[in-house]
Amino acid sequence: MLENTTKVSLDRLDAALPPALRSVWRSAAQCAIDRGWDLYLVGGAVRDLLRHDSADLTLILPDLDLVVGGETATPTDAGIQLAIDLQAIYPQAKLTSHPNFQTAALTWPQMIDKEWSGVSVDIATARIETYEYPGAHPTVTAGSIYQDLQRRDFTVNAMALRLTGDRAGEITDFFGGQQDLAQKCLRVLHDRSFQDDPTRIFRGVRFLTRLGFSWATETETQWQTTLNSGIFAATLQSQVRVPSLEDRLRAELKYLSDSPQWLDGIRALGELQAWQCIHPRLQVTENTWLSLHLLERLLVNPPHPAMKLTGWPLRLEVILAGLDLVDSSACAKGDRDTAAQQLQMSVESIERLQQIELVQATINNLGFGLRPSQIAAKLGVYSIELLYLVLLLDPEPDNLLLFKYLTEWSHTQAFLDGNDLKALGYPPGKTYKPMLQALTAATCDGLVRDREGSIKFLRINFPRNP
């Protein structure tokens, strides 16, 4: 256990917090003092405070992660009780507690006062975690601050800033986090770290790409040893639910996908063979990599102003689609469904992954001589997101018709609407729909190019009764 006397000015903490959070942490500290408890700021906030020079006013901490605990075990419900005390001070906050994990959260959703909108504070009892099997939810018992920091992912995230008592402002660092921070090094705290929670490798990659860190040599070795043991594949094949390979992993992938460095992160995960945590055969192939780069270009420079795409979950769908595209054998079918369901992806995402081959067959059977409107009618039964997924997976010239549909034909609108039909003397009724559909098709095919041409088209094809 390291003895560390580094101190951080609490004024520096205040400078890095929005006004609302300054009020909350000071209120929380006073509530803890009133109950005779110690209170710590933990996690990424402490890391970032130490990373930034005290004169750097650009650091803004978006939320607070607080732990109630000291050198000995704290009462089991201390974190929740402190959250209840805080809610009495801030009754507009929403309190959510998780007794099994000894945690609570206070959130201020959309408030009239913008200063409080989106404010979030997590409060936990200092705790010990044990895992029944790899990737399981932890079993939690109350512990000391040392034991709480010992259960964390990396040394640079296993430091605490004391907020109470004569030692307020002191950095508690038992595991050499400050030294690793200075060397920009990511190091796990024990040999079973990745076995207990494989999402740590995904979280680590996110930190590496965002912060410019590198792996400690022994940490990279520990990951490879854990991976080569086959424990993830065996766990996935068992009937036991694996939370860390499901909802927690999905959350990590979303964080990575939403980051500016997502392409670097995906490449790093491939080099580490970390995709095997989702499925033993899953890898980012060269074709998948090209699809992801194409997606990035489409997101930055949409080929049509009306095109609206979101990176998540399309990025993950492209990666998962690679499972059955690498191996099209009958025994491989359904692997992408299994992986998607394991990650608890949305029903829409799962359906898109299931329909890829169906769309590809539709495109292959379009044949020659079809008018743009006829192609649009056949492809229009599928969602735009699904069609873009298919295009991303196979952006070859064979998909030129799909590209034309997505960028031009799907956005075609008639030059006239129902009000125009009425003004032209057509009685309102059920005939409007087929008339407008015919106008749209004619516009798509280039037979109609303006309002005048549209009116002429109607008079020829839909003559009014005398």
Residue, then its C-alpha position, 0 to 999 in steps of 0.5 A: m500500500l503506497e503512502n501518498t501526500t499529494k494534495v489538490s486545492l479544492d478551489r481547483l475542483d470548484a474551478a472545474l465544475p459548473p456552479a450547480l455541482r460546486s453546490v452539490w459536492r459541498s453539501a454532500a461533504q457537509c452531510a457526510i461530516d454530520r454523519g461522521w463519514d468520510l467522502y471522496l471524489v473518485g474515478g475519471a474526475v480525479r484523473d483529469l484534475l491531475r492531468h490538467d495544470s491548475a491554471d488550465l481553465t478549459l477543464i470542465l467535469p460534467d458530473l460527480d462520482l462520490v464514494v462514502g468510506g474510510e480506512t474501515a468498512t462504512p455502513t452498507d447503506a451509507g451511499i444511499q443514505l447520503a443521497i437521501d440527505l442530499q435530496a432533502i436539500y435539493p428536492q427537485a432532483k430525482l433519486t434512483s437507488h440500487p441497494n444490491f450494488q450499494t449505489a444511488a444517483l441524483t439527476w436533475p432532468q430538464m429544469i426551468d433553471k438551465e444551470w441545473s439541467g442535466v446535472s448528475v451525481d453518483i454516490a456509492t458506499a465504499r465496496i468490495e466486489t466478487y464475481e461468481y463467474p467471469g463477466a457476471h454482475p458483481t456481488v457487493t459488500a461494504g468495504s474500505i476506501y482501499q478496497d473500493l479503489q482496488r476493484r477499479d479498472f486501471t490505476v489512473n482511475a483508482m485514485a480518490l480526492r478526499l473532500t472531508g476532514d483535516r485531510a481534505g484535498e489529499i489524493t489517495d493513491f494506493f496503486g501508483g496511479q499518479q506515476d502511470l498518469a505521468q507516463k501515460c500508461l494504462r495498467v490493470l490492478h490485478d491478474r484477474s481484472f479482464q477475467d472479472d470484467p472483459t469490458r475493461i479492454f474496450r474501456g481501455v481502448r477508449f482511454l488510449t485513443r482519447l487520452g493518447f496513452s499506451w498499455a503497460t507491457e504486463t497489462e497487454t500480456q494479461w489480456q492475451t493470457t486471458l483471451n488465449s485461455g478460451i474463457f470468453a468463448a466458453t462463457l458465451q457457449s454456456q447458458v449463464r447470462v453474462p452481463s459484462l458481455e451484454d449490456r455493459l459491453r454494448a454501453e462501452l461500444k456506444y461510448l467508443s462509437d460516439s467518440p471522434q476517435w472511433l475508427d482508431g478504437i475499432r482498429a485497436l480492438g481488432e489488433l487485440q482480438a477483443w471482438q472475440c468477446i462478442h463472438p469467437r469468429l468476429q473480426v474486423t476484416e479488410n472489407t469491414w474496414l472499407s465499409l466503416h471508412l465509407l460510413e465515416r465519409l457518408l456521415v461527414n458528407p451526406p450525398h443528399p441534403a435530406m439524408k439523415l444517418t446516425g453513427w450508432p448503431l450503424r457502425l456496430e451493425v456493419i461490424l456484426a454483419g461481417l460474421d455471416l459474410v466471412d462464412s456463408s455456410a449454413c452452420a454460420k447462419g444466425d451468428r450475427d443474430t446471436a451476437a446482436q441479441q447478446l448485445q441487447m441491440s434494438v429490435e430494428s437493428i436485429e431486423r436489419l441484420q436479418q434482412i441483409e441477404l433479402v435486400q441483396a437478392t432483391i437488388n440482384n433480381l432487378g433485371f434490365g430495362l426497369r424504370p427508376s420509378q419501378i426500382a423505387a417501388k421495389l426498394g421502397v418497401y425497405s427502410i432507408e437505414l437497412l438499404y444504407l447498411v447493404l450499400l455499406l457492406d457492398p459498395e461495388p458498381d453492382n449497387l449503382l442502382l441502390f446508390k441512385y435510389l438512396t441519393e436521388w429516387s427515394h427523395t423524388q417528390a411531385f411538383l403538385d399536391g392535393n391543393d393543386l389538384k383541387a385548384l385544377g378542378y379535380p374533386p377531392g376523394k380517393t382518386y388523389k392518392p393514385m394521381l399523386q403517386a403517378l405524378t411522383a413516378a413520372t417525375c422520378d422517370g424524368l417524364v415530368r420536369d416542372r409544374e406545367g409538365s405535371i399539369k399536362f401529364l394529369r390532363i392526358n392520363f387523368p382527364r376530368n369528367p365533363 
